[in-house]
Amino acid sequence: MAPNDPETRDLIQNSNSTELASNRTALAFERTRMAADRTLMAIVRTSLSLISFGFTIYEVFNQLQKANVIAESSHTPRNIGLALILLGVLLLIMGIVSHMHFGKALNQRRDGLYAKSLLHNEISYSATPTFVIAFLLLVVGTLTAMMIVARMVL
């Protein structure tokens, strides 16, 4: 095959083997990105469980105290509920920051291969729906913790 042949014009370095390696590498980047999203989804699920369980503990005991079923002297359930919510928020912050750093490093690695003409397309990964949901859950968890702290003060 000649270098100007239509069959080889779109190949990287006019080589079938380099082209195949490039395609495998591009797909590996996609798989890696999806794995990072799955990891963030696991963090979101765990954070959601911590936040919702903490809020449930707080609210159940708050309602029992309002109904005079249990004494109001103990603040342990409230403190445990708040601690679980704060743990969920902290986990979410760490997961979001880790995901952002990983995505940035992955983009830089991909850009380096593109600059060396080893990949066809320059692709920059942006925020995924999982990332948006993680950020929204962070807002909800933070507001929930703030609401409990405000009730403690008032």
C-alpha positions in Angstrom: 0.0 0.0 0.0 1.3 3.4 -0.9 1.2 6.3 1.6 -1.2 8.3 -0.5 -3.5 5.3 -1.1 -7.1 6.1 0.1 -7.0 2.9 2.3 -4.0 4.1 4.3 -4.6 7.9 4.3 -6.5 7.8 7.6 -4.2 5.4 9.3 -1.9 6.6 12.0 1.7 6.6 10.7 0.2 4.7 7.7 0.4 1.5 9.7 -2.4 -0.9 10.3 -0.8 -2.2 13.6 -0.4 1.4 14.9 -4.0 2.1 14.0 -5.2 -1.0 15.8 -3.1 -0.1 18.9 -4.6 3.5 18.8 -8.1 2.2 18.7 -7.4 -0.2 21.6 -5.9 2.7 23.6 -8.9 5.0 22.9 -11.2 2.3 24.1 -9.1 1.7 27.2 -9.5 5.4 28.0 -13.3 5.0 27.7 -13.3 2.0 29.9 -11.1 3.8 32.5 -13.5 6.8 32.4 -16.5 4.5 33.0 -14.7 2.8 35.8 -14.1 6.1 37.5 -17.8 7.0 37.1 -18.7 3.6 38.7 -16.4 4.4 41.6 -18.1 7.8 42.0 -21.5 6.1 41.9 -20.4 3.8 44.7 -19.3 6.8 46.8 -22.7 8.6 46.1 -24.6 5.5 47.2 -22.6 5.2 50.4 -22.9 8.9 51.1 -26.6 8.9 50.4 -27.0 5.9 52.9 -25.0 7.7 55.6 -26.9 11.0 55.1 -30.3 9.5 55.0 -29.7 7.1 57.9 -28.3 10.0 60.0 -31.3 12.2 59.2 -33.7 9.3 60.0 -32.1 8.7 63.3 -32.2 12.4 64.1 -35.9 12.8 63.0 -37.2 9.6 64.6 -35.8 10.5 68.0 -36.8 14.1 67.6 -40.4 13.1 67.0 -40.4 10.6 69.9 -39.1 13.4 72.2 -41.8 15.8 70.9 -44.5 13.1 71.6 -43.0 12.7 75.2 -42.4 9.0 74.5 -38.7 9.4 75.5 -37.0 11.9 77.7 -35.5 15.0 76.2 -32.4 14.9 78.3 -30.3 12.8 76.0 -28.7 14.4 72.9 -27.0 11.2 71.9 -29.4 10.3 69.0 -29.1 13.8 67.6 -25.3 13.7 67.8 -25.1 10.3 66.2 -27.5 11.4 63.4 -25.5 14.6 62.8 -22.2 12.7 62.9 -23.5 10.2 60.2 -24.7 13.1 58.0 -21.3 14.9 58.3 -19.5 11.6 57.5 -21.6 11.3 54.4 -20.9 14.8 53.4 -17.1 14.4 54.0 -17.0 11.2 52.0 -18.8 12.9 49.2 -16.3 15.8 49.2 -13.4 13.4 49.1 -15.0 11.4 46.3 -15.7 14.5 44.2 -12.2 15.9 44.7 -10.6 12.5 43.9 -12.8 12.1 40.8 -11.9 15.6 39.5 -8.1 15.0 40.0 -8.4 11.6 38.3 -10.3 13.1 35.4 -7.8 15.8 35.0 -4.9 13.4 35.0 -6.7 11.2 32.4 -7.3 14.1 30.2 -3.6 15.1 30.4 -2.5 11.6 29.5 -4.9 11.4 26.6 -3.8 14.9 25.4 -0.2 13.7 25.5 -0.9 10.7 23.3 -2.9 12.9 20.9 0.0 15.4 20.7 2.3 12.6 19.7 -0.3 11.6 17.0 -0.9 8.3 18.6 -4.7 8.9 18.9 -7.1 10.3 16.2 -9.3 12.5 18.3 -8.7 15.0 20.9 -11.3 14.3 23.5 -11.7 16.2 26.8 -13.9 14.5 29.3 -16.4 16.8 31.0 -18.8 16.5 33.9 -20.9 13.4 33.8 -24.4 13.0 35.1 -22.9 11.0 38.0 -20.7 14.0 38.9 -23.7 16.4 38.8 -25.8 14.1 41.0 -22.8 13.8 43.4 -22.6 17.6 43.6 -26.3 18.0 44.2 -26.3 15.4 46.9 -23.4 17.3 48.5 -25.6 20.4 48.6 -28.5 18.5 50.0 -26.4 16.9 52.7 -24.8 20.2 53.7 -28.2 21.8 54.0 -29.4 18.9 56.1 -26.5 19.2 58.5 -27.0 23.0 58.6 -30.7 22.5 59.4 -29.9 20.2 62.3 -27.2 22.5 63.7 -29.7 25.4 63.4 -32.3 23.5 65.4 -29.7 22.7 68.1 -28.9 26.4 68.5 -32.5 27.6 68.5 
